[in-house]
Amino acid sequence: MTLASGAVACGGSTVAAGERVFRDYHCGDCHSLKAGEDGVGPSLAGVGDRAARASGGAQSARAWLREAVVDPNQTLAGGAHRAHRGGASRMPDSFEAALTPAELQALLDFLQTLP
Ligand code: HEC
């Protein structure tokens, strides 16, 4: 398998790879990983637990997180997140196209384990 960026290929667990994806795609420009520190987007501290509560279990938490990342407007329409002026998310909806499947899976592993 060839990975364009090498972000996932270069060793470590998928969680560590996901952390690199988070950095490489500048998620941190809008999201803090510290509880209570909201930026343009909400803090992602404990987002895995939040996803599990919102969606009703660990299995569905992953689907919830996936949707939050690849289709933020859809998640908004479902009412799971904050409402915004004009109904459009300020989170870019370009990540589904930008992330390789391996990068997305690693990113979800990382998000699910955030304390
Ligand atoms: C330009 C700012 C911006 C960037 C860059 C961004 N996000 Fe977001 N994100 C938001 C906003 C704003 C929300 C709040 C919900 C909404 O508007 O849809 C959000 C919501 C989320 C949520 C749902 C959190 C919750 O508790 O509701 C997750 C998960 C998430 N983003 C992950 C990511 C990841 C992973 C990346 C990088 C691949 C990323 N975001 C990049 C702005 C951003």
Backbone and ligand atoms as CSV (ligand in chain L), in Angstrom:
chain,resi,resn,atom,element,x,y,z
A,1,MET,N,N,0.852,-1.201,0.000
A,1,MET,CA,C,0.000,0.000,0.000
A,1,MET,C,C,0.882,1.243,0.000
A,2,THR,N,N,0.543,2.185,-0.833
A,2,THR,CA,C,1.312,3.423,-0.902
A,2,THR,C,C,0.509,4.547,-0.262
A,3,LEU,N,N,1.135,5.287,0.607
A,3,LEU,CA,C,0.457,6.403,1.240
A,3,LEU,C,C,1.115,7.700,0.784
A,4,ALA,N,N,0.304,8.608,0.316
A,4,ALA,CA,C,0.832,9.840,-0.263
A,4,ALA,C,C,1.709,10.601,0.725
A,5,SER,N,N,1.206,10.780,1.930
A,5,SER,CA,C,1.922,11.657,2.858
A,5,SER,C,C,2.911,10.909,3.732
A,6,GLY,N,N,2.746,9.594,3.831
A,6,GLY,CA,C,3.582,8.838,4.747
A,6,GLY,C,C,3.194,9.039,6.202
A,7,ALA,N,N,2.121,9.782,6.446
A,7,ALA,CA,C,1.753,10.119,7.824
A,7,ALA,C,C,1.423,8.876,8.633
A,8,VAL,N,N,0.817,7.893,7.990
A,8,VAL,CA,C,0.403,6.712,8.719
A,8,VAL,C,C,1.464,5.618,8.644
A,9,ALA,N,N,2.260,5.679,7.602
A,9,ALA,CA,C,3.168,4.570,7.331
A,9,ALA,C,C,4.339,4.493,8.311
A,10,CYS,N,N,4.728,5.629,8.866
A,10,CYS,CA,C,6.016,5.625,9.543
A,10,CYS,C,C,5.948,5.226,11.018
A,11,GLY,N,N,5.480,4.034,11.283
A,11,GLY,CA,C,5.660,3.430,12.593
A,11,GLY,C,C,4.707,3.898,13.669
A,12,GLY,N,N,4.790,3.291,14.850
A,12,GLY,CA,C,3.953,3.670,15.969
A,12,GLY,C,C,2.569,3.068,15.858
A,13,SER,N,N,1.751,3.283,16.895
A,13,SER,CA,C,0.397,2.762,16.891
A,13,SER,C,C,-0.469,3.604,15.971
A,14,THR,N,N,-1.670,3.108,15.689
A,14,THR,CA,C,-2.574,3.907,14.872
A,14,THR,C,C,-2.991,5.171,15.623
A,15,VAL,N,N,-2.999,5.101,16.957
A,15,VAL,CA,C,-3.353,6.299,17.722
A,15,VAL,C,C,-2.299,7.387,17.508
A,16,ALA,N,N,-1.021,6.990,17.554
A,16,ALA,CA,C,0.054,7.955,17.307
A,16,ALA,C,C,-0.020,8.468,15.881
A,17,ALA,N,N,-0.347,7.573,14.940
A,17,ALA,CA,C,-0.502,7.994,13.549
A,17,ALA,C,C,-1.645,8.997,13.436
A,18,GLY,N,N,-2.721,8.737,14.178
A,18,GLY,CA,C,-3.866,9.644,14.152
A,18,GLY,C,C,-3.516,11.008,14.696
A,19,GLU,N,N,-2.641,11.028,15.690
A,19,GLU,CA,C,-2.204,12.310,16.248
A,19,GLU,C,C,-1.435,13.108,15.193
A,20,ARG,N,N,-0.651,12.387,14.398
A,20,ARG,CA,C,0.075,13.071,13.320
A,20,ARG,C,C,-0.890,13.605,12.266
A,21,VAL,N,N,-1.912,12.807,11.954
A,21,VAL,CA,C,-2.912,13.268,10.991
A,21,VAL,C,C,-3.572,14.543,11.513
A,22,PHE,N,N,-3.919,14.531,12.794
A,22,PHE,CA,C,-4.545,15.695,13.433
A,22,PHE,C,C,-3.665,16.932,13.242
A,23,ARG,N,N,-2.359,16.747,13.409
A,23,ARG,CA,C,-1.409,17.853,13.254
A,23,ARG,C,C,-1.260,18.243,11.786
A,24,ASP,N,N,-1.076,17.243,10.927
A,24,ASP,CA,C,-0.815,17.516,9.508
A,24,ASP,C,C,-1.986,18.245,8.849
A,25,TYR,N,N,-3.201,17.951,9.282
A,25,TYR,CA,C,-4.373,18.579,8.670
A,25,TYR,C,C,-4.851,19.799,9.469
A,26,HIS,N,N,-4.057,20.221,10.428
A,26,HIS,CA,C,-4.300,21.462,11.165
A,26,HIS,C,C,-5.652,21.495,11.865
A,27,CYS,N,N,-6.113,20.359,12.331
A,27,CYS,CA,C,-7.353,20.322,13.110
A,27,CYS,C,C,-7.207,21.225,14.337
A,28,GLY,N,N,-5.978,21.302,14.851
A,28,GLY,CA,C,-5.729,22.079,16.058
A,28,GLY,C,C,-5.874,23.577,15.873
A,29,ASP,N,N,-5.941,24.044,14.618
A,29,ASP,CA,C,-6.207,25.467,14.401
A,29,ASP,C,C,-7.548,25.855,15.006
A,30,CYS,N,N,-8.495,24.934,14.975
A,30,CYS,CA,C,-9.847,25.228,15.469
A,30,CYS,C,C,-10.182,24.456,16.747
A,31,HIS,N,N,-9.450,23.375,17.012
A,31,HIS,CA,C,-9.812,22.501,18.144
A,31,HIS,C,C,-8.680,22.371,19.145
A,32,SER,N,N,-8.921,22.745,20.373
A,32,SER,CA,C,-8.011,22.448,21.475
A,32,SER,C,C,-8.264,21.014,21.938
A,33,LEU,N,N,-7.244,20.412,22.545
A,33,LEU,CA,C,-7.427,19.087,23.154
A,33,LEU,C,C,-7.541,19.216,24.661
A,34,LYS,N,N,-7.608,20.462,25.158
A,34,LYS,CA,C,-7.753,20.698,26.603
A,34,LYS,C,C,-9.226,20.960,26.921
A,35,ALA,N,N,-9.700,20.324,27.986
A,35,ALA,CA,C,-11.094,20.474,28.374
A,35,ALA,C,C,-11.416,21.945,28.615
A,36,GLY,N,N,-12.557,22.383,28.111
A,36,GLY,CA,C,-13.044,23.725,28.392
A,36,GLY,C,C,-12.415,24.825,27.559
A,37,GLU,N,N,-11.460,24.496,26.709
A,37,GLU,CA,C,-10.806,25.516,25.877
A,37,GLU,C,C,-11.376,25.494,24.469
A,38,ASP,N,N,-12.517,26.120,24.267
A,38,ASP,CA,C,-13.113,26.134,22.942
A,38,ASP,C,C,-12.460,27.195,22.069
A,39,GLY,N,N,-12.248,26.886,20.803
A,39,GLY,CA,C,-11.762,27.868,19.832
A,39,GLY,C,C,-12.856,28.127,18.832
A,40,VAL,N,N,-12.512,28.137,17.544
A,40,VAL,CA,C,-13.543,28.219,16.511
A,40,VAL,C,C,-14.463,27.004,16.640
A,41,GLY,N,N,-13.845,25.864,16.893
A,41,GLY,CA,C,-14.607,24.639,17.152
A,41,GLY,C,C,-14.508,24.283,18.630
A,42,PRO,N,N,-15.348,23.356,19.068
A,42,PRO,CA,C,-15.322,22.956,20.478
A,42,PRO,C,C,-14.048,22.193,20.820
A,43,SER,N,N,-13.641,22.252,22.076
A,43,SER,CA,C,-12.548,21.401,22.560
A,43,SER,C,C,-12.898,19.949,22.265
A,44,LEU,N,N,-11.899,19.162,21.871
A,44,LEU,CA,C,-12.154,17.753,21.590
A,44,LEU,C,C,-11.770,16.858,22.772
A,45,ALA,N,N,-11.495,17.468,23.921
A,45,ALA,CA,C,-11.222,16.660,25.111
A,45,ALA,C,C,-12.430,15.778,25.393
A,46,GLY,N,N,-12.193,14.488,25.565
A,46,GLY,CA,C,-13.271,13.559,25.899
A,46,GLY,C,C,-14.303,13.371,24.804
A,47,VAL,N,N,-13.939,13.692,23.549
A,47,VAL,CA,C,-14.951,13.648,22.493
A,47,VAL,C,C,-15.425,12.218,22.222
A,48,GLY,N,N,-14.563,11.232,22.503
A,48,GLY,CA,C,-14.974,9.836,22.322
A,48,GLY,C,C,-16.117,9.466,23.255
A,49,ASP,N,N,-16.002,9.890,24.519
A,49,ASP,CA,C,-17.071,9.636,25.484
A,49,ASP,C,C,-18.339,10.387,25.096
A,50,ARG,N,N,-18.128,11.624,24.661
A,50,ARG,CA,C,-19.279,12.432,24.263
A,50,ARG,C,C,-19.992,11.767,23.090
A,51,ALA,N,N,-19.208,11.271,22.146
A,51,ALA,CA,C,-19.784,10.605,20.976
A,51,ALA,C,C,-20.575,9.375,21.401
A,52,ALA,N,N,-20.026,8.622,22.376
A,52,ALA,CA,C,-20.712,7.415,22.837
A,52,ALA,C,C,-22.040,7.766,23.503
A,53,ARG,N,N,-22.025,8.833,24.308
A,53,ARG,CA,C,-23.268,9.251,24.972
A,53,ARG,C,C,-24.291,9.729,23.953
A,54,ALA,N,N,-23.816,10.529,22.993
A,54,ALA,CA,C,-24.743,11.115,22.026
A,54,ALA,C,C,-25.333,10.066,21.094
A,55,SER,N,N,-24.583,9.011,20.857
A,55,SER,CA,C,-25.015,8.058,19.835
A,55,SER,C,C,-25.498,6.748,20.434
A,56,GLY,N,N,-25.307,6.571,21.731
A,56,GLY,CA,C,-25.861,5.400,22.388
A,56,GLY,C,C,-24.936,4.198,22.494
A,57,GLY,N,N,-23.637,4.362,22.303
A,57,GLY,CA,C,-22.731,3.226,22.517
A,57,GLY,C,C,-21.400,3.380,21.812
A,58,ALA,N,N,-20.448,2.494,22.162
A,58,ALA,CA,C,-19.096,2.599,21.621
A,58,ALA,C,C,-19.056,2.355,20.119
A,59,GLN,N,N,-19.863,1.401,19.648
A,59,GLN,CA,C,-19.902,1.109,18.214
A,59,GLN,C,C,-20.342,2.326,17.418
A,60,SER,N,N,-21.476,2.878,17.824
A,60,SER,CA,C,-22.027,4.002,17.086
A,60,SER,C,C,-21.194,5.257,17.300
A,61,ALA,N,N,-20.394,5.296,18.379
A,61,ALA,CA,C,-19.552,6.465,18.624
A,61,ALA,C,C,-18.602,6.683,17.459
A,62,ARG,N,N,-18.087,5.591,16.929
A,62,ARG,CA,C,-17.140,5.717,15.828
A,62,ARG,C,C,-17.834,6.303,14.580
A,63,ALA,N,N,-19.036,5.855,14.323
A,63,ALA,CA,C,-19.788,6.389,13.187
A,63,ALA,C,C,-20.104,7.870,13.406
A,64,TRP,N,N,-20.433,8.207,14.645
A,64,TRP,CA,C,-20.748,9.598,14.998
A,64,TRP,C,C,-19.525,10.483,14.735
A,65,LEU,N,N,-18.355,10.012,15.196
A,65,LEU,CA,C,-17.120,10.780,15.012
A,65,LEU,C,C,-16.770,10.890,13.529
A,66,ARG,N,N,-16.955,9.775,12.828
A,66,ARG,CA,C,-16.646,9.783,11.396
A,66,ARG,C,C,-17.491,10.849,10.696
A,67,GLU,N,N,-18.770,10.875,11.031
A,67,GLU,CA,C,-19.651,11.843,10.391
A,67,GLU,C,C,-19.252,13.269,10.763
A,68,ALA,N,N,-18.848,13.463,12.029
A,68,ALA,CA,C,-18.439,14.803,12.463
A,68,ALA,C,C,-17.243,15.281,11.645
A,69,VAL,N,N,-16.366,14.352,11.256
A,69,VAL,CA,C,-15.148,14.722,10.531
A,69,VAL,C,C,-15.409,14.888,9.036
A,70,VAL,N,N,-16.108,13.931,8.436
A,70,VAL,CA,C,-16.221,13.961,6.970
A,70,VAL,C,C,-17.445,14.717,6.479
A,71,ASP,N,N,-18.441,14.909,7.338
A,71,ASP,CA,C,-19.683,15.532,6.866
A,71,ASP,C,C,-20.273,16.428,7.950
A,72,PRO,N,N,-19.539,17.486,8.305
A,72,PRO,CA,C,-19.972,18.308,9.453
A,72,PRO,C,C,-21.357,18.924,9.264
A,73,ASN,N,N,-21.739,19.233,8.051
A,73,ASN,CA,C,-23.067,19.829,7.852
A,73,ASN,C,C,-24.181,18.829,8.125
A,74,GLN,N,N,-23.933,17.568,7.756
A,74,GLN,CA,C,-24.904,16.516,8.017
A,74,GLN,C,C,-25.106,16.343,9.526
A,75,THR,N,N,-23.997,16.391,10.266
A,75,THR,CA,C,-24.096,16.235,11.712
A,75,THR,C,C,-24.901,17.370,12.308
A,76,LEU,N,N,-24.691,18.555,11.766
A,76,LEU,CA,C,-25.452,19.712,12.229
A,76,LEU,C,C,-26.932,19.513,11.968
A,77,ALA,N,N,-27.252,19.041,10.762
A,77,ALA,CA,C,-28.654,18.842,10.403
A,77,ALA,C,C,-29.303,17.848,11.352
A,78,GLY,N,N,-28.506,16.864,11.817
A,78,GLY,CA,C,-29.022,15.879,12.755
A,78,GLY,C,C,-29.158,16.433,14.164
A,79,GLY,N,N,-28.697,17.648,14.368
A,79,GLY,CA,C,-28.894,18.307,15.648
A,79,GLY,C,C,-27.918,17.891,16.724
A,80,ALA,N,N,-26.883,17.121,16.354
A,80,ALA,CA,C,-25.973,16.623,17.380
A,80,ALA,C,C,-25.026,17.714,17.862
A,81,HIS,N,N,-24.776,18.691,17.027
A,81,HIS,CA,C,-23.786,19.701,17.375
A,81,HIS,C,C,-24.430,21.073,17.539
A,82,ARG,N,N,-23.552,22.062,17.635
A,82,ARG,CA,C,-24.050,23.407,17.850
A,82,ARG,C,C,-24.719,23.950,16.591
A,83,ALA,N,N,-25.672,24.814,16.797
A,83,ALA,CA,C,-26.305,25.466,15.658
A,83,ALA,C,C,-25.445,26.649,15.226
A,84,HIS,N,N,-25.469,26.954,13.960
A,84,HIS,CA,C,-24.695,28.084,13.448
A,84,HIS,C,C,-25.566,28.968,12.569
A,85,ARG,N,N,-25.171,30.204,12.502
A,85,ARG,CA,C,-25.827,31.120,11.602
A,85,ARG,C,C,-25.857,30.542,10.195
A,86,GLY,N,N,-26.999,30.575,9.543
A,86,GLY,CA,C,-27.093,30.091,8.178
A,86,GLY,C,C,-27.132,28.571,8.099
A,87,GLY,N,N,-26.959,27.888,9.230
A,87,GLY,CA,C,-27.085,26.442,9.236
A,87,GLY,C,C,-25.895,25.701,8.683
A,88,ALA,N,N,-24.837,26.411,8.278
A,88,ALA,CA,C,-23.671,25.717,7.742
A,88,ALA,C,C,-22.587,25.647,8.806
A,89,SER,N,N,-21.917,24.513,8.858
A,89,SER,CA,C,-20.826,24.360,9.808
A,89,SER,C,C,-19.637,25.205,9.388
A,90,ARG,N,N,-18.924,25.720,10.393
A,90,ARG,CA,C,-17.693,26.436,10.077
A,90,ARG,C,C,-16.534,25.462,9.921
A,91,MET,N,N,-16.799,24.199,10.166
A,91,MET,CA,C,-15.763,23.193,9.920
A,91,MET,C,C,-15.771,22.839,8.434
A,92,PRO,N,N,-14.590,22.827,7.809
A,92,PRO,CA,C,-14.542,22.508,6.373
A,92,PRO,C,C,-15.110,21.116,6.110
A,93,ASP,N,N,-15.801,20.962,4.971
A,93,ASP,CA,C,-16.330,19.630,4.642
A,93,ASP,C,C,-15.443,18.955,3.595
A,94,SER,N,N,-14.170,19.310,3.589
A,94,SER,CA,C,-13.242,18.812,2.572
A,94,SER,C,C,-12.407,17.626,3.049
A,95,PHE,N,N,-12.603,17.204,4.308
A,95,PHE,CA,C,-11.684,16.192,4.846
A,95,PHE,C,C,-11.934,14.804,4.267
A,96,GLU,N,N,-13.175,14.512,3.880
A,96,GLU,CA,C,-13.439,13.189,3.306
A,96,GLU,C,C,-12.595,12.998,2.053
A,97,ALA,N,N,-12.491,14.045,1.244
A,97,ALA,CA,C,-11.696,13.947,0.013
A,97,ALA,C,C,-10.207,14.004,0.315
A,98,ALA,N,N,-9.831,14.752,1.337
A,98,ALA,CA,C,-8.410,14.988,1.593
A,98,ALA,C,C,-7.735,13.807,2.290
A,99,LEU,N,N,-8.440,13.164,3.208
A,99,LEU,CA,C,-7.831,12.098,4.009
A,99,LEU,C,C,-7.826,10.782,3.238
A,100,THR,N,N,-6.726,10.036,3.318
A,100,THR,CA,C,-6.762,8.669,2.802
A,100,THR,C,C,-7.577,7.830,3.784
A,101,PRO,N,N,-8.110,6.690,3.328
A,101,PRO,CA,C,-8.866,5.831,4.253
A,101,PRO,C,C,-8.047,5.461,5.493
A,102,ALA,N,N,-6.767,5.178,5.320
A,102,ALA,CA,C,-5.918,4.812,6.462
A,102,ALA,C,C,-5.755,5.986,7.416
A,103,GLU,N,N,-5.615,7.179,6.862
A,103,GLU,CA,C,-5.489,8.369,7.707
A,103,GLU,C,C,-6.769,8.596,8.499
A,104,LEU,N,N,-7.915,8.412,7.833
A,104,LEU,CA,C,-9.190,8.623,8.527
A,104,LEU,C,C,-9.351,7.623,9.673
A,105,GLN,N,N,-9.027,6.348,9.431
A,105,GLN,CA,C,-9.165,5.346,10.488
A,105,GLN,C,C,-8.248,5.668,11.670
A,106,ALA,N,N,-7.015,6.067,11.372
A,106,ALA,CA,C,-6.076,6.409,12.442
A,106,ALA,C,C,-6.571,7.630,13.214
A,107,LEU,N,N,-7.096,8.603,12.483
A,107,LEU,CA,C,-7.622,9.806,13.119
A,107,LEU,C,C,-8.768,9.462,14.067
A,108,LEU,N,N,-9.659,8.552,13.633
A,108,LEU,CA,C,-10.782,8.154,14.483
A,108,LEU,C,C,-10.282,7.403,15.713
A,109,ASP,N,N,-9.238,6.566,15.547
A,109,ASP,CA,C,-8.638,5.891,16.705
A,109,ASP,C,C,-8.145,6.927,17.710
A,110,PHE,N,N,-7.461,7.944,17.186
A,110,PHE,CA,C,-6.926,9.001,18.052
A,110,PHE,C,C,-8.059,9.730,18.775
A,111,LEU,N,N,-9.092,10.135,18.029
A,111,LEU,CA,C,-10.192,10.894,18.634
A,111,LEU,C,C,-10.901,10.067,19.708
A,112,GLN,N,N,-11.069,8.765,19.437
A,112,GLN,CA,C,-11.802,7.923,20.395
A,112,GLN,C,C,-11.066,7.751,21.709
A,113,THR,N,N,-9.748,7.952,21.695
A,113,THR,CA,C,-8.980,7.724,22.916
A,113,THR,C,C,-8.652,9.015,23.654
A,114,LEU,N,N,-9.108,10.156,23.173
A,114,LEU,CA,C,-8.771,11.413,23.836
A,114,LEU,C,C,-9.383,11.460,25.234
A,115,PRO,N,N,-8.588,11.758,26.234
A,115,PRO,CA,C,-9.098,11.804,27.605
A,115,PRO,C,C,-10.009,13.007,27.816
L,1,HEC,C1,C,-11.968,25.970,10.391
L,1,HEC,C2,C,-12.149,25.376,11.715
L,1,HEC,C3,C,-12.144,23.856,11.862
L,1,HEC,C4,C,-11.203,22.937,11.438
L,1,HEC,C5,C,-9.922,23.209,10.631
L,1,HEC,C6,C,-11.634,21.653,11.925
L,1,HEC,N1,N,-12.798,21.771,12.611
L,1,HEC,FE1,FE,-13.771,20.284,13.606
L,1,HEC,N2,N,-15.283,21.569,14.087
L,1,HEC,C7,C,-15.284,22.930,13.828
L,1,HEC,C8,C,-16.515,23.509,14.356
L,1,HEC,C9,C,-16.920,24.966,14.265
L,1,HEC,C10,C,-17.227,22.430,14.949
L,1,HEC,C11,C,-18.578,22.527,15.687
L,1,HEC,C12,C,-19.677,21.754,15.019
L,1,HEC,C13,C,-20.038,22.251,13.671
L,1,HEC,O1,O,-19.996,23.473,13.418
L,1,HEC,O2,O,-20.370,21.430,12.813
L,1,HEC,C14,C,-16.419,21.242,14.769
L,1,HEC,C15,C,-16.771,19.971,15.230
L,1,HEC,C16,C,-15.934,18.873,15.245
L,1,HEC,C17,C,-16.224,17.623,15.903
L,1,HEC,C18,C,-17.471,17.343,16.731
L,1,HEC,C19,C,-17.146,17.765,18.147
L,1,HEC,C20,C,-18.330,17.901,19.059
L,1,HEC,O3,O,-18.151,17.736,20.274
L,1,HEC,O4,O,-19.427,18.191,18.588
L,1,HEC,C21,C,-15.160,16.799,15.692
L,1,HEC,C22,C,-14.989,15.374,16.192
L,1,HEC,C23,C,-14.213,17.536,14.885
L,1,HEC,N3,N,-14.710,18.802,14.638
L,1,HEC,C24,C,-13.003,17.030,14.458
L,1,HEC,C25,C,-12.131,17.710,13.609
L,1,HEC,C26,C,-10.940,17.111,13.023
L,1,HEC,C27,C,-10.460,15.705,13.298
L,1,HEC,C28,C,-10.381,18.061,12.217
L,1,HEC,C29,C,-9.156,17.906,11.308
L,1,HEC,C30,C,-9.228,16.831,10.334
L,1,HEC,C31,C,-11.198,19.269,12.330
L,1,HEC,N4,N,-12.247,19.002,13.165
L,1,HEC,C32,C,-10.930,20.463,11.699
L,1,HEC,C33,C,-14.287,23.643,13.193
L,1,HEC,C34,C,-13.156,23.096,12.597
